[in-house]
Amino acid sequence: MILEATIGPTGAVTDVIVLRSVPLLDEAAVDAVRQWQYTPTLLNGVPVPVIMTVTVNFSLR
């Protein structure tokens, strides 16, 4: 499953879009990615939002 995540100036995920779907797992993947926290990206010393592609893999146990 491939998602596009927008990381805000604080490092929190502010938006998630599903690019490649697995219908039964979409909601779980989006919920998981929304909980992730990143180090803010700095441009000339100022925190800025960035967009990144995220691949989420699930495994059965």
C-alpha positions as CSV (number, residue, x, y, z in Angstrom):
1,M,0.0,0.0,0.0
2,I,1.4,3.4,-0.9
3,L,0.4,6.6,0.8
4,E,1.3,10.3,0.4
5,A,1.8,12.0,3.7
6,T,2.1,15.8,4.4
7,I,4.4,16.5,7.3
8,G,3.6,19.8,8.9
9,P,6.2,22.3,10.3
10,T,5.9,20.7,13.7
11,G,6.8,17.3,12.4
12,A,3.2,15.9,12.8
13,V,1.4,14.2,9.9
14,T,-1.3,16.7,8.8
15,D,-2.7,14.9,5.8
16,V,-2.7,11.4,4.2
17,I,-3.8,10.4,0.8
18,V,-4.0,6.7,-0.4
19,L,-2.1,6.4,-3.8
20,R,-2.2,2.6,-4.1
21,S,-5.1,1.0,-2.3
22,V,-5.8,-2.3,-0.5
23,P,-9.4,-1.7,0.3
24,L,-9.6,-3.7,3.5
25,L,-6.5,-2.1,4.9
26,D,-6.7,1.5,3.8
27,E,-8.2,2.8,7.1
28,A,-5.7,0.9,9.2
29,A,-2.8,2.3,7.2
30,V,-4.0,5.9,7.2
31,D,-4.6,5.7,11.0
32,A,-1.1,4.3,11.6
33,V,0.6,6.9,9.5
34,R,-1.3,9.8,11.1
35,Q,0.3,8.7,14.5
36,W,3.8,9.0,13.2
37,Q,6.0,12.0,14.3
38,Y,9.0,13.3,12.3
39,T,11.7,15.8,13.0
40,P,10.6,19.1,11.3
41,T,12.2,19.8,7.9
42,L,14.1,23.1,8.0
43,L,14.6,25.4,5.0
44,N,17.0,28.3,5.8
45,G,16.4,27.5,9.5
46,V,12.6,27.7,9.3
47,P,10.4,24.7,9.7
48,V,8.4,24.0,6.5
49,P,5.8,21.4,5.5
50,V,6.9,18.6,3.2
51,I,5.1,15.9,1.2
52,M,6.5,12.4,1.2
53,T,5.5,9.0,-0.2
54,V,5.2,6.2,2.4
55,T,4.9,2.4,1.7
56,V,3.1,0.5,4.4
57,N,3.5,-3.3,4.5
58,F,1.2,-5.6,6.5
59,S,2.1,-9.1,7.6
60,L,-0.2,-11.8,9.0
61,R,0.7,-13.5,12.2
